[in-house]
Amino acid sequence: MEKAGGLGILHEDEWIIVVNKPEGMLSVGYPGYRGQTALDALQERYRSRGKRRVTAVHRLDRETSGVMMFACSAAAAGKIMDEWQEMVNERRYRCVCLRSPGARELDDEGTIDLPIAYNKHDVGFVPTGKEADSIKVSERAVTRYRVIERGADCDLVECDLETGRKNQIRVHMAHIGHPVAGDPVYGADGADGAVIDRLALHARELAFLHPFTGQEMRFEVPEPASFAKALKRKVVAKGAAKGAAKDAPKKAGGKRGGRDAAPDALVPVRRAGRYANGSRFIPDGKGPGHGKPGKRG
């Protein structure tokens, strides 16, 4: 695989570039940031190749690795972003999720259909209905998950995004009591549990119709070997999830414990049942042992 400033180049043509971004690299910078971003690396690559205005059309968090796409011109970027929902067929992630104390075991597969709002610090949360105007400003978010392998104290989970809210997987999985390992914001920080030394979230697969040729495109990069190793490790501290333990429901759709979380809470309590906008949590399986999670359908 050809490299460009730490990025792996998976595909490039006159309209788009598809790369494998390493963890620890920002997709796009912000005012005052002095490090190299994925966008910087590509702009440097094409600086001597004519007038290419490389533009990000979606983003991965700094600590998330995996497949992402850039456009080669402002016109291409506009077309891609306008047609994103129609052209993208699959956005598939793999993550290692811890089991918060008291949380029910994940079903073999399921759908999390819960709205996400953001507090004044831009941290996402699922509104409980008690926060002022949070339901009104929240947006529908849908994450479909499937357990690939169960480990000692954590699981390897595959997530498909139907929507693309900021930190969607991290917010949703923490909210149901299964935070992504290595996540210092929404669940388990690296020092508490220590099954892995990074955010265990990887954008494994991106499939789409090429916006200009109509060709079916699919790019897949397996998750790091450290994800599989994490499954074999025991969590040292059982209090890995911040607040998720006492708030996680015993049964999907059942009563929740604890008090409603404030809008600035990092991991708010999940409100059982259906929301005003129709969102809800829907387990698809019948609990552990149902189906064969180790096989892909």
C-alpha positions in Angstrom: 0.0 0.0 0.0 1.4 3.4 -1.0 1.9 5.8 1.9 1.5 9.6 2.2 2.5 11.2 5.5 1.3 8.2 7.5 -1.8 7.6 5.4 -2.3 4.5 3.4 -3.6 5.3 -0.1 -6.3 2.8 -1.0 -7.6 4.5 -4.1 -7.1 7.7 -6.1 -8.6 9.1 -9.3 -9.3 12.5 -10.6 -12.3 13.0 -8.3 -11.7 11.1 -5.0 -9.1 9.7 -2.7 -9.7 6.9 -0.3 -7.2 6.4 2.5 -6.5 4.3 5.6 -6.1 6.9 8.5 -4.0 5.8 11.5 -5.2 6.4 15.0 -3.8 9.5 16.6 -4.1 11.7 13.5 -6.8 14.4 13.1 -8.8 14.2 9.9 -8.9 18.1 9.6 -7.1 20.7 11.8 -8.5 23.6 13.8 -7.2 27.1 14.5 -3.9 26.9 16.3 -3.3 23.2 15.7 0.3 22.6 14.7 0.4 18.9 14.1 -0.1 17.2 10.7 -3.6 16.2 9.8 -4.8 13.7 7.2 -5.8 16.7 5.0 -2.4 18.2 5.4 -0.7 15.0 4.3 -2.8 14.8 1.1 -2.4 18.4 0.3 1.3 18.0 0.5 1.1 14.9 -1.7 -0.7 16.8 -4.5 1.0 20.2 -4.2 3.2 19.4 -7.2 0.5 17.7 -9.2 -1.5 20.6 -10.5 -4.5 22.3 -9.1 -6.1 19.8 -6.8 -8.0 21.2 -3.9 -8.2 18.2 -1.6 -11.3 18.5 0.7 -12.6 16.2 3.5 -16.2 15.0 2.8 -16.6 13.2 6.2 -14.4 12.8 9.3 -13.1 10.2 11.7 -12.2 11.1 15.3 -8.5 11.6 16.0 -8.2 8.3 17.8 -10.3 6.4 15.3 -8.4 4.6 12.6 -9.6 3.3 9.3 -11.1 4.0 5.9 -12.2 7.5 4.9 -12.7 9.5 1.7 -11.5 12.9 0.4 -12.6 14.8 -2.7 -10.1 16.2 -5.2 -11.9 19.5 -5.8 -14.5 21.8 -4.3 -16.9 20.8 -7.0 -16.4 17.1 -6.3 -16.7 17.7 -2.6 -20.0 19.5 -3.0 -21.5 16.7 -5.1 -20.4 14.0 -2.7 -21.7 15.8 0.4 -25.0 16.6 -1.4 -25.4 12.9 -2.4 -23.8 11.2 0.6 -26.9 9.5 1.9 -27.8 8.1 -1.6 -24.3 7.1 -2.7 -22.9 5.4 0.5 -24.2 1.9 0.9 -22.2 0.8 4.0 -20.2 2.4 6.7 -19.0 -0.5 8.9 -17.0 -0.2 12.1 -15.4 -2.6 14.5 -14.9 -1.8 18.2 -14.1 -3.4 21.5 -16.8 -2.7 24.0 -16.5 -3.2 27.7 -19.3 -4.5 29.9 -20.3 -2.1 32.6 -21.1 -3.7 35.9 -24.8 -4.3 36.1 -25.3 -4.0 32.3 -27.1 -6.8 30.5 -25.1 -8.8 28.1 -25.3 -7.6 24.5 -27.7 -9.5 22.2 -26.0 -11.2 19.3 -27.3 -8.3 17.2 -29.6 -5.3 17.6 -30.5 -1.8 16.6 -30.0 1.3 18.7 -32.4 4.0 17.5 -32.0 6.8 20.0 -31.6 10.6 19.4 -28.3 12.4 20.2 -28.0 15.9 21.5 -24.8 17.8 22.4 -24.0 19.8 25.5 -22.1 23.1 25.7 -18.8 21.3 25.6 -19.9 19.5 22.3 -20.1 16.1 24.2 -22.9 13.9 22.9 -25.6 12.4 25.0 -29.0 10.7 24.7 -31.7 13.0 26.1 -33.8 11.7 28.9 -36.5 14.3 28.4 -35.7 16.2 31.6 -33.1 18.5 30.0 -34.5 21.8 28.7 -35.0 21.7 24.9 -32.7 18.7 24.5 -35.2 16.7 22.7 -36.0 19.5 20.3 -32.4 20.0 19.3 -31.5 16.3 19.2 -31.2 14.5 16.0 -32.2 10.9 15.2 -29.3 8.5 15.3 -29.4 4.8 14.3 -26.7 2.3 15.0 -27.0 -1.4 14.0 -24.6 -3.7 15.9 -23.6 -7.3 15.8 -21.3 -9.2 18.2 -18.5 -10.8 16.3 -16.7 -12.4 19.3 -17.2 -12.4 23.1 -14.2 -12.1 25.3 -13.4 -12.3 29.0 -14.7 -8.8 30.0 -15.4 -7.2 26.6 -16.8 -8.0 23.2 -15.7 -7.4 19.6 -18.7 -5.6 18.0 -19.4 -4.6 14.4 -21.5 -1.5 13.9 -23.2 -0.2 10.8 -24.3 3.4 10.7 -27.6 4.4 9.3 -27.0 8.0 10.3 -23.7 9.8 10.9 -23.9 11.9 14.0 -20.7 13.0 15.8 -19.4 10.3 18.1 -22.5 8.2 17.4 -21.1 4.8 18.1 -19.3 6.0 21.2 -22.4 7.7 22.6 -24.8 4.9 21.8 -22.7 2.0 23.1 -21.8 3.8 26.3 -25.5 4.7 26.8 -26.6 1.0 26.8 -23.8 0.1 29.2 -21.1 -1.1 26.8 -18.7 1.8 26.2 -15.9 1.5 23.7 -12.7 0.5 25.4 -10.1 3.2 25.8 -12.7 6.0 25.5 -11.9 8.8 28.1 -15.0 10.8 27.3 -17.9 8.5 27.0 -16.9 5.5 29.0 -13.7 3.6 29.9 -10.5 5.5 30.0 -7.2 3.8 29.3 -6.2 3.6 32.9 -9.4 2.0 34.2 -9.7 -1.4 32.8 -6.6 -1.2 30.6 -7.5 -3.9 28.0 -6.1 -1.7 25.2 -3.9 1.4 25.0 -6.0 3.3 22.4 -9.6 4.1 21.5 -10.8 0.7 20.3 -12.8 2.0 17.3 -11.9 1.3 13.7 -13.6 2.3 10.4 -13.3 -1.1 8.7 -15.4 -0.8 5.6 -16.7 1.9 3.3 -18.9 1.0 0.3 -20.4 3.5 -2.1 -21.3 4.2 -5.7 -18.7 6.4 -7.3 -20.2 9.9 -7.6 -19.0 10.4 -11.1 -18.6 7.0 -12.8 -21.4 5.2 -11.0 -19.0 2.3 -10.3 -19.6 0.2 -7.2 -16.6 0.8 -4.8 -15.8 -1.1 -1.7 -12.7 -0.6 0.6 -12.0 -2.7 3.7 -9.1 -2.6 6.1 -9.2 -5.1 9.0 -9.0 -3.8 12.6 -5.7 -3.9 14.4 -4.5 -7.1 16.0 -4.7 -5.4 19.4 -8.5 -5.6 19.3 -8.4 -9.4 19.3 -5.8 -9.4 22.1 -8.0 -7.1 24.2 -10.7 -9.8 24.3 -8.4 -12.1 26.2 -7.6 -9.6 28.9 -9.4 -9.3 32.2 -10.6 -5.8 33.2 -8.7 -5.0 36.5 -11.1 -2.3 37.7 -14.8 -3.0 37.3 -15.7 0.7 37.6 -14.5 1.3 34.0 -17.6 3.1 32.8 -18.3 6.5 34.3 -21.7 6.3 35.7 -22.9 3.7 33.2 -22.8 0.9 35.7 -25.6 2.0 38.0 -27.7 3.4 35.2 -27.5 0.5 32.7 -30.9 -1.3 32.4 -31.1 -5.0 33.4 -33.3 -5.7 30.4 -33.6 -3.8 27.1 -36.7 -1.7 27.3 -37.0 -2.3 31.1 -36.9 0.1 33.9 -33.8 2.2 34.4 -32.0 2.8 37.6 -30.6 6.0 39.2 -31.5 9.6 38.6 -31.9 11.4 35.3 -28.6 12.7 34.0 -28.0 16.4 33.6 -27.4 17.7 30.1 -23.7 18.2 30.8 -23.2 14.6 32.0 -20.8 12.6 29.9 -22.8 9.4 30.0 -26.5 10.2 30.6 -29.0 7.6 31.8 -30.9 5.8 29.0 -34.6 6.5 29.1 -36.6 3.3 28.5 -39.4 3.1 26.0 -40.2 5.3 23.0 -39.2 9.0 22.6 -41.4 11.8 21.4 -39.7 11.6 18.0 -40.3 7.9 17.7 -36.8 6.7 18.6 -36.3 3.6 20.7 -33.8 0.8 21.6 -34.6 -2.4 19.7 -32.7 -5.6 20.4 -33.0 -7.9 17.4 -31.8 -11.1 19.0 -33.0 -13.2 21.9 -30.0 -12.9 24.1 -26.7 -14.6 24.3 -26.4 -17.9 22.5 -29.0 -17.0 19.9 -27.6 -17.4 16.4 -23.9 -17.6 15.5 -22.2 -14.2 16.2 -18.9 -15.5 14.9 -20.1 -15.8 11.3 -21.0 -13.0 8.9 -24.4 -13.1 7.3 
